[in-house]
Amino acid sequence: MTRCLMVTAAAMVATTAVADGVPATEIADGDVTLQGPVGQRFEAMFRNHVLEEDPVYLTECYGERTETDLWQTEFWGKYMHSAAPFWTMTKCPLLKKKLDAGIANLLQHQQEDGYLGNYLPERRSAKGTWDVWGIKYTMMGLLHYYDATGDRKSLEACAKLCDYLIGSVGPKGKLSIAETGNYAGQPSCSVLEPVMWLYRRSQEKRFLEFADFIVREMTENPKGPRLLDLAVDCVPVSERSAIPSDSIWRGVPSNRGKAYEMMSCYQGILDYVEEVEKRGGGGERTEKLKQAAVATAWDIVDQEINLAGSGASYEHWCHGARHQHEAFPHTQETCVTITWMRLCEKLLTLTAEPRWADQFEKTFYNAYLGALSPDGRLFTSYTPLNGSRCEGQIHCRMHTNCCNANGPRGFLSFLRSILTAKGDEVFVNYYVSSRAAVEVPALKEKALFETHTFYPKEGAVDIRFRGTKPMKFKLSVRLPRWARSTAPRSSPIPRAARFRRRSPILPQLSVNNFLFHGG
């Protein structure tokens, strides 16, 4: 990669290069169409992976209710987390038909008490199970379907399912949520994220009170994840259990060092902080929670993230940065890669620090795209630095696995943070050949841009305003940390990089009314 970034901005705007702060608000009423190699990878994934999945098959397990310890009920929710937003992008009839069939098959299995899962009654929410973890993803899937379609039945089903959780593992439940499941309750406690999504959509006070309870269990229960005191005390993520870190990376399970689940918990904490502060309830407590999340993420950067932008061995933090030259077993689980990307996206939104965009970009172009097969059909489970790639094993006696189901969510995070706006300012967070429109809040008008680039193979980026009428606003571009110098570029964009026509196969591959506030 070239060490110099050259940017041309051709528009009737005030242009600012921002090195110390690029607030990454979500795209509001925007359009994004990817082009070039990245667009081709997305198109292949959409056609050969997302459209080929069968949501009805993924929901059949909800009708069995014989499970004792596995995680079959995560797969449908993970699929919906990307598939429902992608339907709003493409308006693909085949995808909509699949989403509708899956939700219909799912909802018929909800029980009178609100339970929507596949566990035996005596094993629900028990230690050693993934029941609450599966409920988390079921809630996510229901809320994404509601966001995409406005279907009230899915929102009501999610509320009923959350009420079941409140009664079973909430303040008055028989079990504390932090003492259920595995890994010091981290998988169960990560349900905080969809609980916050549900509260935003329903504004029902009981859901915010349940979120308060989960946060206390995450941070105050000595048997739980202890996500506040361990972070404030600067305990590295790989040393938050009693098992020596040098043993963890060799395959010995730890209780609090499970990478994917730990980051999922902090994702929920940041959603909680964001909502409480929005309601004017912020203070010392929420500031400490935010600091704990930031401190943990920065420790992950310093101690765990390797040169490809991911980490973990056997899915546990393990001081991976210092071991990356070794023959790492089960390295860079794709679920860890994607959850790290989502956490960086959230931190960019809340802290306005471009270092999180730098981390996201590094991961996206290396570990993430490196895990996606050339034909877009699958995501590998592990991507060791020796270059070997192979299809992941099947999980839970089903024809899928956690990483393949999770994979498309990485593109979702990338799409919605390429171009953002706040006040009278538009922010270019990532450089990719694309057409992108974003509403400038201060003007209540959309600003449309075309970007042409061979980035990151080359350092030249051409950004052109394509609005139908003159507009005046600030245009701020991120200066990547890797670039030794950044300069305006006067030479014309190479003809080969000119904006190509949309795919004849997916003629409507664009983001419309992209308002997914959940994650």
N, C-alpha and C positions, 0 to 999 in steps of 0.2 A: 504494500500500500504506500502511495505517496505520502510524504510527511507534510505536505502543504495543501491546505484547502483553499480553493479559489471559488468565490461566489459572485455570480452576476444576478442582481435583482433589477428587473426592468418593469417598473410600475409607477403609477402616480401616487406614491406613498412616501412617508418619512421612514427611512431605514435605519435600524439600530442593531449592532452586533452585541449580543448579550452573553457575557462570560460568567457572570456571578448569579444569575437567576433567570430561569425560564419557567414560569408557572405553567403547568400542564393541565389546564382545565379540559373537560371532556368536549368532544365535538358536539356542537349544537346545530341541528338542522343542516347538517353538512353532507357533502358528497365526496367520496374518495374512490378513485379508480386506479388500481395499480397497473403499471406498465413495465416493460423490460423483463430481465431475468426474475426479479422478485414477483412480478405479476404473473409470470408463467408458472412459477412454483405454487403460487396461491391457487391459480386456476386448476392445475393438475390435482392439488390436494382436494379442492372442492368437488371436482368431477369424479375422481377415483376413490376418494375416502369418505367424504361427508355424504355424497349422494348414494354411495353404495351400502351405507349402514342400514340396518333394519331396526327401527325403534320398537316395533311390536315384539320382536325377539328379545330385545333388552328389557322389556317390561313383563315378560312372561313369568319371571321368577317371583314377582310380587304376589302371584296367586298361589304359590306353593306353601309358604310359611312353615318350612321345615328346617331352616338354617340354624346352625349352632355357633359358627365362628368365622364365616367368610364374608366377602364384601361385594356380592353380586349387585346390590342395589346402588352402587356408585356409578355404574356404567351408563345408565340412561341419563342421569343428571349431568354427567360430564359431556355427553353427546349434545344435550340440549343447550349447554352453556355456550357452545359455538354455533350449533345448527340453527337455533332460533334467531340469533342476530344475523347470521348469514342469509336467512330467508328474507329479512328486511332489506338486505343488500341486493339480492338477485331477483326476488319475487318469482323464484323458480317453482312452477306448479308441482313438479314431482317432489320437491323437498317439502312443500306445504302439505301435500297428501300424506307423506311419511310422518310429519310432526303431528298431524291430526289423528292418524291411526294410533300412534304411540300413546298420546295423551288419553284417548278414549279407552284403550286397553288398560292403562294405568289406573284411571279414576274408578273403574268398576271394582277395584280391589281394596279401596279404602274402607276400613272397618268403622263401626259405630263410634268407638272411642277416639277416632281420628288416626289410629295407627296405619301407616302405609309403609310396609316393609315386608321382609320374608322370614323373620325369625320366629322360632318357637316361643310361645308366651313365657316360659320359664327362663329363656335365655335373653330376653330383650333387655338392652341396656346393661347387661352383665359385664363383669370383668372378662377380658380376653376376647371380647366380641367387637365387631365393626358395625353394630346396629345403628348407633347414633351417627356415626360417620356416614353411613348410607342414607340416613334421614337428611343429613346436611345436603347431600347432592340431590336428593329427591326434591327438597325445598327449592334449591337453585333451579332445577329443571322446570318446576311449576311456575316460578316467577319469571323465568325467561320466556316461557310460552305466553304468560299473561302480558309481558311487555310487548311481545311481537304481535299479538292478536287482539288484546283487550278482553280476552275471555275471562269472565268473572268466576266461572266454576273453578278454574285453576288457582285463582287467588284465594277463593274460599277453602279449597282443599288444602292449600299451604297453611292457611290460618288454623284450620282444624288440626293439622298435623303438628303445628307448633304448640297448640293447646295441649295435645297429648304429651309432648315433651315437658311442658311446664308442670304437668301433673305427675310425671314419672321421675324426672331428674331435676326438677326445679326446686324452689325454696321449700315447698311442702311435699316433695317427692320422697320416696323410700330411699333413694340413692342420690348422692351428690354427683353432678355431672363430671366433676374432676376426678372421681373415683370409679368411673366406668371405662369400658373399652381397654385400650392398650397405651403404652408409653406415657405413663403418668397422666392419663386423661387428655392428652393433646388432640387426638383425632376427634374425640367427643366435643371438646371445648371449641374446636374450630367451627362448630355449627353457629357460632356467634355471627359470622359473616352473613348468611342468609336470614338470620333473625333480624339483623339490622336492615337488610333489604326489605323484608316484610314490614317492618315498622315504617319505613319511608313511604311505602305504598298504601298502608292502611291507616297510619297515624293512631293505632290502638295503643293506649298507654301500657297495657299488660305486656306487650312485646318489648318495649323499652325497659320495663322493670325486669323482665327475664334476662335481657342483655346485661343489665347492671349486675344481676346475680352471677352470670357466667364470667364476667370480668373479675368479680371478687374471687370466684373459685380459681380462675387462672392465676391470680396474683397473690392470694392470701392463704389458700389451703396448702398446708405444708406437704400434703401428699400429692398435690397437683403439679401443674407445669412450672409454677413459680416464675412467670414470665416478666415480673417486674424487679424483684429484689436481685435475682441472679444477673440481670442485665445492668442494673444500677451499680452493682458491685463489680462490674467488668469481668464477669466469669465468661470465658470463651464458650461458644456454643458447643464445642466438642468436649467440654469438661463439666457440663451441667448434670452429670450423673456420677455415681460412685465408681464406675468402671473406667480404668485408665484409657486415655484416648488412643494410645498405641495399640491397645487390644481391639478397640472399636473398629478401626479400619480394616482389621483382619477378619471381620465377620461376627464378632461378639456383639449381640444386641445390647443397646443401652436404653434407659428409660426416658430420658429427656432429650437425647441427641438426635432424634429422628427428624431429618431435615425437612421433608415435605410437610409433615404435620405441624412442626414448630412454626414454619413460615406462614402456614394457613391460619394459625392462631393469631399471629401478629397482623395479618391482613384484616382479620375481624376486629382486632383492637383499633386499628387505624380507621376503619369504617365507623366504629363506635365513637372515637374521638372526634372525627369529622362531624358527625351528626349532633353530638352533645354541644360542641362549640357553635355549630350553626344555630342551635336553639338558645344560645346565650348562657349555657351552663358550664362553660369551660372554666378552668381554674388550675390550681396547683396539681390536682389529681390527674386531669387529662394531660397536662403538660408533662408530668412524669411518665405517663403511659406512652406518649409520643416519643419522649427521649429514650425510653426503653426499646422501642421499636427501631429507632434510628441507630442507637448504639449496637443493637444486635445485628442489624443489616450491615453496619460498617465493620463489625467483627467478622462477618461472613466474607466481605470483600477482602479483608486483610489476611484472614487465616484459612479460608476455604476455597474461594473461587480461583480456578486455574486459568491458564492462558486461553482456553476456549470459552470461558465465561460460565462454567458450571462447576459442580463439585459433588462431594459425598461418595462414600464407598459402602456397599451394602445398604444404601439409602440413609446412612448416618453421617453426621459431621465428624470429621476425623483429622483436623489440621491438614486438610487436603492440599493446600498450596505448597506445603513443605514436602509432601509425598508425591507430587504429580510426576516426578521423574521415575518413579518406581512402577512396577507391574501391578497396577491397581486392580483389585477384583471388583466387578460390578460397579463400574465407574459412571458417573454422570447419568443417573436415572432421569429419563425425560420428564417425569413428573416433577422432579426437583428443579430441572431447568425451567420449566414453564411457571412453576410457583415462584421462583426467583424473579422471573420477568414480571409477573403480576405484582410482586411486592415492590419492585423498582418503579413500576408505573404508578403505584399508589403513593410512594414516597415522593416522586416527582410532583404529583398533584398537590400534596400537602406542604412540602418544604420549599418548593420552587428552586431546588438545587439541581443544576444540570448534571452533576456527577452521577445521578441516578439514571439519566438518559444515556450517559456514556456507558454505564454498566449494562443497561438494557440492550443497547446497540451491539456491544461486544458479544453478548450472549445470543442475540437473534441471528447474527451473521455467521456464527461459529457453531456453538453447541446445538442450537435449535434447528437451523436449516441443515446442519450436518446429520441430524437424527431423522430427517424426512427423506424417504426414498426418492430417487429421481423421477419416478412416475407418480409420486404423490399418494401412493396407495397406503402407506403405513409409516408409522414412527417407530424407530427401534427403541427398545427399552433402555439399553446402555450404549454409550458412545465413547469407548476408551480412546485415549490419545494416540494409540498405535494405529488408528485408522480403521480397525475392523468394525464391521456393522453386520448385525444379523437380526432377523425377526424375533420379537419377544415371545416368550412362552405364553400359553393360554392361562388365564386366571379363573379360579372358582368354577372349574368345569364348564366354562363358557368359551365361545369362539372369539375372544377378545382379551385384552389385558389393560391394566390401568394406564399405561403410557400411550398406547394407541388411541384409547378413548379420550385422553387428555390433550393429545397433540394439537388439534386445531385451535385450542384456546390461545396459543401463543400468537398466531396471526391476528386474532381478535384484538389483543392488547396492542399490537403494532399498528393496526389500521386506525384505531380510534385516537392514537396520540401522535400521528404524523404531523398534523396541523391542528392547532388549538387557538382559542382567542379569549381575551379578557379585557373588559373596558374598551379602549380604542386601540388595542394592540393585538396583532396576530403573531403567533409564535410558530416557527418552523423547528420542530424537535428532531426530525429524522429526514435524511436526504434519500429520496427514491424517485424514480421516474413515475410520474403520476399526474392526474388531474384531481385537484382538491378544492372544495368550496367550504367556507366556514363563515358563519354569521358573526359580524363584528358587533358586540352588544351595544356599544355607544352609538353606533350608526343605525342599528337595526336593519342592516343590509348585508347580503352575502358578498364575500370577496372570493373570487375564483382564481386559482393559480394553475399553471402548468409547470412542472419541474422536469428537466431533462438532465440526466447524469449517468455516468458509468460508476458512480460511487458504490461501494468502497474500493473497487478496482483502480479507479482514478480519482483524483481530488477535485475535479472541476464540476461545479453545480450551476445550472442555469435555472433561475426561478422567474417566471413571467406572469404578470398580472393579466387576466383575461376577462375582467368584468365588462359588462355592457355599457357602463357609464363611469366617468371619473369618480374616484373616491380618495379621501385623504385619511390615512391611519398610519400607525407605527408598524413596521415590520421588523421583528427581532429574530435573529437566527442563532442557533446554538453553535458555539465554537467547540468542536470535539477536543477532548483533553489530549488526544494523541497528536494533534496537528501542531507542528513546531511553529508554523506561521499561517496566517490567514490573510488573504488579499482579495481585492476586487479583481474581476477578470474581464478583459475587454474583447478577447477573441470570440468569434461566433461559435455556437455550439456545433459539434460535428453532425453532418447530415444523417449519419447512421443512428443518431440518438433521437431524431425527431419523433414526435408523438405518433404512435401507430394507431391504426383503427382498432375498435373493440373486436373482441373475439366473435366470430360468427356462431360459435357454439353457445356462448353465454353472453348474449348481446346486452344484458342489463346488469352486468357485474359491477355495481356501484352501491355506495352506502347512502340510504335515504332516510331522513328523519332519525338519525342515529342517537337515540336518547336512552341508552342502557346505563342507568346510574348505579347498578349493582356492582359489577366488576367484570 
